[in-house]
Amino acid sequence: MTELAYDDTQDFENADRGFVAAPTVPQVTDAAGAVVWDTQAYGFLEADCPPSAHPSLWRQGRLCARAGLYRVTEGIYQVRGLDLSNMTLVEGNHGVLVIDPLISVETAAAALALYQEHRGRRPVSGLIYTHSHGDHFGGSRAIVPHGSEGGIPVLAPEGFLEQAVAENVYAGGAMSRRAVYMYGTGLPKGPRGQIGVGLGTTTSTGTISLVRPTIDVTHTGQEETIDGVRIIFQLTPGTEAPAEMNILFPGHRALCVAENATHTLHNILTLRGAVVRDARVWAHYLNEVMDFSAGQADVAFASHHWPTWGEDAITGLLTGQRDLYAYLHDQTLRLLNRGLTGAEIAEEMVLPPALERSWPARGYYGSVSHNVKAIYQRYMGWFDGNPAHLWEHPPVATARRHTDDYGGIEAITARGLEYAAAGDLRFAATLLNHAVFAHPDDAAAREALASVYDRLGHGAENGTWRNFYLTGAAELRGSVGEVPMDPGNPEVAMALTVGQLIDSLAVRVDGPRAWDSDLTIDWHLTDEGHTWRLTLSNGALTHRTVPADRPRPAAPDLAMTLTRPQLLAALDGRGLDGIATEGDPAALDRLLSLLDTPDPDFPIVTP
């Protein structure tokens, strides 16, 4: 086991450096008075690490729990610890540029107020999104209120808007549910519960918004001057997000590395689910940013964690992160080409000693194990080449057979507990998982598996693994807790392309119920000047655009002439008032009646 330098206090010194002030109000609430963020929730981390937590993750939790306004360098400040992510503020000639306005409008407003309390009420003169994940744009309406859009430039990497909403179009329900487990949202915060996620403490639960970009960054080297601040961009698509960019402030000798280089091993595939990221490309852009910023930065900061000061330290961080992703990628490919499967490679993979000992390379958010499996998946898919795995029974059927072969529920539960007592928690979890899936109502089996998940969670260095294990244990014991779910925001819905909007309906069509339904519906959107034809056939909803210079195909069951807001209202079941229609108005109702209703609270660790 690698010996870690717990006596190295450099991260703590950097996390505290430039401290200006703590939040004036420890809790952030929404308009109804509900708490959406609590800066005091992690005060327990100041105590010594208990047996119920990995000391390395406890250390990371302490660092992430620091909250307040911090001076990064002359003219650049960060608000940290008011959400999962950081808000950065760059002072211009007359106002302030805001980078990444957190997850929620409420926390972003609190962060901006904290800055203005100590730096004066400078007006917002620009907004920059580093990338397309919700914890970097959701609070944007606190920064650019309705009615002020015209005077405030909003900059984002090319493709930002499409990617920002696309992630939730197809698998948003499942991803949101799994995020509850990944972030430990329903767990109590404390030494035996949620102590952070490695990238930060947790996610806020306020109002999500999305202000559209007005300036696209389309190429590396693009320069913009906003409120007297000179900015040079490096595009890094396909790294931590599909649309992402690093930012150099040469006048401040400061480099923003977005979420491409943080103080943890990041995810190649996040446990909540996503498209697999490209570790090779990630390493390439980290190499490029060192040339891009060479000799021009005395501090590097990201949208999570704390800054790094000094050219040598910046080079060390970027080099280590580059080598980390490159090594995982290349060694996974080397071993898969020798015939090893993803699980086998994950078991065999060991980082070089210098990376293994490096705090920023520790697996607090991503892990070597699940990242290696993700890289294998990216190249080889789900199948490991063993024909025994081509047509396996699904989990419940497999579990019943295993349970019967072990002599029944009591026997397999007892055997699982024996493995747990011997310290083989991994195989204990395998056996007890079979027991629960075979007999989900058996209280003894559920508690046995929950106790194993407790032990696995308490021993995990990875924050998201800990949260998954402990939330799984909570589900087995009856509940994952009350988890507030954001009802959605019309601005996010308005950002969907019409194609994405139709796709969001298509993936909800209950295919078997729709087998015998044939429908065609035309949407002519007057504010976009295009017509889309939706066709439901054989349980599949497809669409195509109808060019204006071509004759319309055969008459549809329903033709609708309307605006985007009217369309969203109609799809929300609010009728066709004010919409010009031809054909059968009931056709839309028939389509909507065939849509599946998402279940936001489906179980994960029980059938």
N, C-alpha and C positions, 0 to 999 in steps of 0.2 A: 504493500500500500504506500502511495506517495506521501512523503512528509511535506506538509504545507507550512509556509513561513508565517505562522500566526503572530509572530512578533514584528512583522513588517507592517508599519502603520502608514505607509505612503498613501494608500487609498483613503484612509480616514482623514489625513491632512488635506488631500485634494478635495474630498467631499465637503470639508468645512471651510476651505479657503474662499475668501471673498464674501463671507456671510454678512448680510446687511440686516435682515430682520426676519423673525418668525411670522407666520400668519396671525393677523390680529384676532380673527375669529376661528377657533379650532375646527368648527363644523361648517360645512357648506350645505345649504338646504335649497329645495326647489320652491316653486310658487305656492305649493300646498303645504310647505313646512316639513316635508320628508327629507331626511338626511341623505344626501347623495355622496358625501365625502366626509371622513372624520380623520383629521391629522393626529389625533390622540390615540387612535385605535391600536397603534403598534408600540406604545410606551413600554410594554412588557419586554421588548427586545433589549432594553438597557440592562436587564438582569443577566446573570451568567447563563450559558447555554444549558438547558436541562437534558436529561436522557431521551426525551421525546422529540429531539431535533438533531439533525446533523450539524456539527459545529461550523462547518464551512458555509452551509446555507444560512445558519443563524447570523454569521458574520455578514453575509451579503444582505440579509434582511435589515440589519442595523444600518448599513450604508444607504440602502434604498429608502429607509424610513425618515431620513432627514428632510425637513420641510422648511421652506422659506425663500426669500429673495437673496440671490447671490450675484456678486460682481465677477464676471468672467475675465474681462479686461476693460480698458478704458472705452466706454460707450456701448458695451455689451453686457447684458444681465440675463440671468435665468431665474425662473420660478420653478422650483423643484419640490416634489412631495405633495402636490395638490391634485395629482392624478397619476395614472400609470406612466405617463410621458411628461416631458419637460416643455415649458413654454420659454422661448428665447426672445429677447427684446433688444433690438439694435437701434440706438439713438441716431437720428438724422439731424439735419439742420433745423427743422421746425417741429418734427414729431418723432414717432417711434415705429419701426418696422417690427411686426410680430411674426415669429416663425413657429409653426405647429401649435395651433390653439387647443390642444388637449382633446378629451373625448366629449365633454359635456359643456353646454352653454354656461351652466352655473359655476363649474370649476374654472372655466376660462375667464369668466367675469371676476371671480375672486382673485385669480392670478393677476389680471390686469390692474385691479384695484390695489393690490399689494404693491405692485410696481409703482403706480401713480402716487400712492401714499408717501413713498420715500424718494421718488425721483421727479415729482411734479406731474401735473395733469397734462402731459404732452398728448396731443391728438395722435391717433393711429394714422400713419402715412403710407402704410403698405402691409400686405399680408402675404406670407410665403408658406406653401405646403412643400415639405421635403419629399413626401411620398403619399401613396394612395390608401393607407390604412386608417381606420376610423379614429384611432387615438391621436391622429395628427391633423384632423380637420373637423371633428364633431362639434367643437365649441366655437366654430367660426362666427356664428351670429352675435356672440358677445363682443367680437372684435370689429365686425362690419355690420352694424345694425341695419334693419330694413330702412331704406330711404337714403342711405349713405354710400351705396355701391358705386355711384358714378365717380366719386372723387378719390377712391382708394384702389390702387392697383392690387390685383391678386395674382400671384405668380405660382406656377406649378409645372412639373415636368410634363412633357408631351405624353398624352394618353391618360393623364391623371383622372379626368372626370369619368371616362368609361370604366377604368379599373376600380375606381373608388366605389362604384355601385355594383359592378359586375359580380364581385365576390359573393354578394348576398342574393343574386338572382336565382341561382340554380340550387345550391345546397345550403342556403341561409338558415333554414330551420334546424337542420342537423348540426351545422356548425355552431349556431347560437347555443343549442342545448349542450354540446360538448364543451363549449367555452365555460359553461357553469362549472363543469368538473375541472377543467384545466386551470381556471383562475381561483377555484375554491370559493366562488361567490356566496354559496350558502353555508359555508363553514363558519363556526365561531373563530374570531381572531384571538390567538393565544398560543401558549407553548405546546398544547396538544392539538391545535387546529391549524388555521391558515397563518403562515408567517411571511407570506410574500410569494412572488412568482419568479424571482431572480432578475427580471427585467425592471421591476418596480414592486410596489406593494400589492396593489389590486387595481380594479377598474372602477371608475365612478359610474353612477347610475342615474345621471340626469338626462337632460334633453339633448338629443343629437340634431345637428344642423349641417348644412352644406352650402357655402357661398361659392358660386361658380368662379373659376379662374378667368381672368381677363387677359393675361399674358402667358403664352406657352413658351417653355424653355425647350428648344428643339435640337440643340447640339451642344457638345462640350466646347467650352471657350466662349459661349454666348455671354455678353456683358450687358448689364442694365445698371442705370444709376437711378436710385429711388431716394428722394428727399436728401440728395447730396451724398448718399452712400453708394460707393462703387462695389458692384457684385459680379463675380465671375462664377459660372456654373459648370459642373461636370455631370453629365447624364450617366446614370448607372442602372439602366433597365435590366430587369431579370435577376436582381440580386435579392435583397430582403423583401422587395416588393416589385411587381411588374413595372411600375412607373416610379422612379426614385432618382434623387440627385443629391450630390454633395455641393457645398457652396463655399467659395473663398471670398473673404473680405480683406483684400490686400491693404486697404488703408488702416485696418485694425490688426493686421497680421494674425488673422484668426481663420480657422477652417472648421466648418460645420460638416460632420460626416454622417448626418442624417441618422439612419439606424444600421449603417453598414459596418461600423466598428464600435462595439459597445464593450462593457466590462463583463462579458459572459460569452460563452459559446452560444450562438443564436440557433434558430431552427432552420434546417433544410426542409423539413415538413413539420409544421406545427401540429400539436396533438389535437387541436380542435378541428383540424382538417383544412386543407388548402391544396392548390396545385403545387407539386414538388418544385422547389427552387433549384437553381443551377449553381452548385458549389464552385464549379470551374469558372463560370462567369464572375461570380462573387470575388474569387481570388484575383481574377484579371483586373477588375475595377479597383481593388485595393492597391494593386501594383501601380495602376495608372494614377491614382490620386496622389501617390508619393511624388511622382514626376510633376503632376499638375500643380502641386502646392510647394514644391521644393524651394526652400529658402525664403518662403513668404508667410510662414505661420509660426508664431510663438505659442499658440494654444490651439488645441483641437477639442471641440465639444460635440456632443451628440444629443439626440432628442430623448435619450434615456441616460440615467447615471450621471456621473460627474466629469468635469473636463480633465484634460491632460496638458500640463504645461512643459515647455522646453522642447527644442527641436529633437534632441536625442530621445526623449521620452515619447514624443509623438511618433517618431520613426520606429521605435521599439513596439509601440502598440499596434501600428498599422502592419508592420512586418509580421508580428506574431499572429494577428488575425488573418492576414493573407496566407501564411503558411498553414494555419489551422485548417482553413477550408480547402486549400489545395491538397494537403496531406490526406484528409478524409476522402476527398474525391478520388485522388490518384490511387491510393492504396485499396479503396473499395473496388475500383476497376481492375487493379492488378489481381486481387484475390478472386473476383467473380470470373475473371478469365482463366483462373486455375480450377474453376469448377465449384467454388464455395457458394453457398446461398447467402441471402441477406442476413439471416439469423446467425449463421456460422461466422460470417465476417464480423458482425457486431460483437460476437463473443471473443474473437481473436484480436480485434483491433486494439492496439495500445499506442498512445501518442508518444512522440519523442519526449525524453525526460524534461527538456527545457520548456516545452509547451505544457506538459503534465503538471509542472510546478508553478506555471504562470496563472495568477489569479484571473486575468481577463479571458483565459482559455478554459476555465472550469465550466462544467455543464449545469448552470443554474436554470437556464431557460430552455435551450436545446440540450441534447445529450449526445455523446459519441454513439451510444447504442441506437437511438431512434434516428439519428441523422444518417448513419451508415445504411440502415434499412431503407431510408428514403432515397439515398443515392442509388442503391440497388434497384429500387422500384422505378426510378426515373428511366433507367436504361433497360431493365429486364421485365418490368411489370410484376403482377401478383404471383405468377406461376414460377416455382423454383426448379422446374424440370423433372420433378419426381412424379411419375404417373399416378402414384397413390394419392396425390394431392389434386388430381384433375377433377374428381367428381366425389368429393367427400360429402358425408351427410352434414346438414346444417347443425348448429350448436346443440339444440334441444335433443335431436335424434341421436347425435353422437354421445351426449351426456347420459342419456337413458341406457345406451348400450354399455358404456363404461361402468355405470353404477350397477347394472345387473351383473356384469362380469366380476365386479369386486364383491358381490354377495349382498347387494342392497344398500339402501341409503345409510343405515347405521354403520355398516362395515366401511364404506368408502369415506364417510365422515371421520371415523376413528383413525383410518389410515392417514388421512390428510393431517389430522392433529398430531400423529406420530412424526410425520415429516416436519411439521412446524416445530415440535419440541426438539427435534434433532438439528434444527437450524436451517433446513432446506425450505425456506419460505416460498421460493419460486415454484417448486413442485407441489408443495402444500396448496398453494393458490390454484394450481392446475386441477388437482383432484377435487378440491372443495368447490371450485367453479362448476365442475361436472355435477357434483351433488346438488348444487342450487339450481342448475338448469334442468336437472332431471326431476327435482322435487322442490319447486320454488316456494312452497308453503312450509317447508320443514324448518322450524325455528332453530333447531340445534345446528343444522348445516349453515344457515344464514349467519348465525352468530360466530360459528367457527371461521367462516370465510372473512367476516368483518374483522375479527381479531387478527387474522393474518394480514389483511390490508392495513390495519392500524400499525402493525410492526413494520411493514414495508414502507409505509408513508413516513413514519417517524425516523427511519434510517436513511431516507433518500436525501442525497445532496441536491438533486434537481427539484426546484420549486413546483414545477408543473406535474412531475411524477407524484410528489407528496400530495398535492391537491387532488389528483385523480384517485389515488389510493384512499385518501380519507373521505372524499365525497362518495366513492364507491361503498365504503363502510357505512356511511350515513344512509345511503339508499337501502342497503341491506337491513338496517335497523328501522327503516320506515319512512325516512324523509331526507331530502337534500336541503331542506330549509326553505324559507320563503325567499324567492329570488325575484326582485322587481325586473320586469321586462319592458324595454322601451317600446312604446306603441308604434314607432315609426314616425317619420317626419315628411311632410309633403314636399319639402325641398329635395330630399333624397329621391323620392318617387319622380319628381319633375326632372331629375338628372338622368333618369333612364332613357336610353334611346327607345324608339318605338319597337324596334326589333327585340331589345331586352325585355320590354314590357310584355310583348307577346310570348316570349320564351318563359317569362315568369308564370304565365297562365298555362303554357303547354306542359310544364313539369308538374302541374297540379291536376291535370286531367286524369280522372280515374279511368284508366284504359278499358278494363273489362266492362264497366258500365257504359262506356262510349263506343263499344264495338259496332253497334248497329245504328249509330247516329251519324248523319251526313249533313253538314252545315257549311255554308259559305257566308262570310260577313265582310263587307268592305268598310274600311275606315278612311275617310278623306279628312285629313287634318288641315284646316284652313290656315292655321298659324305656322305650319311647316311646309305647306304646298305640295304634299305628297299623298298618295293613296296606297294603302296596304290591304291586300286580300288575305283573310284568314280562312283556312280550309280545315275542317274536321272530317277525317276519314279514317276508318279502321282504328279508331281510338287514338289517332295521332293528330295533334294540332300543328299545322305548318303555316308558313306565310311567305308572301313575296310582295315586292312593290310593283305597282302598276304604272308604267311610265305615262306621263301626260300626253305624249305625242302618239300613243298607240290606242287603238280602240279597246274599250273595256271588254274583258272576257264575258262569258255568259253571265246573265243577271244573277246577282247573289240572292240569298234568302233575305238579307237585310243590308242596306247601304246606309251609312251614317256619315253626315257631314257635320263636323264639330271641331272644337279647339282641344288642346291638350288638357286643360283643367276640366272641361266637360267630360272628356274620355275617362279621366281618373275617377270622377264622381260617378259615372255610369258603371264602371267596373266595381265600385264600392257599394253597388246596389241602391244608388240614390235616384234611379229612374232616368228617363230620357227627356225630361222637361227642357225645352229650349234647343233641342237637337233636331236638325232636319233629318228625316228618315224616309226611305223608300223600301217597301217590302213588309216583312212580318216583324214587328217590334218585339215579339216574343222570342225571336231567334237568339237574342243576346241572353235572355233569361235561361233559355235551354242550355246554352253554353256554360253559363255560370253555375247552373245546377249540377253540372258534371265535374266540377272542380272539387278536389279533395280538400278537406279542412285540416290544416297543419295541426299537429299535436305538439305544443311547445314543451311538454313535460314528460316525454316518453322515457321509460327506464333504459339504462345502459348496462348495468351489471347484473340485471335479472331479466328473465324472458318475459 
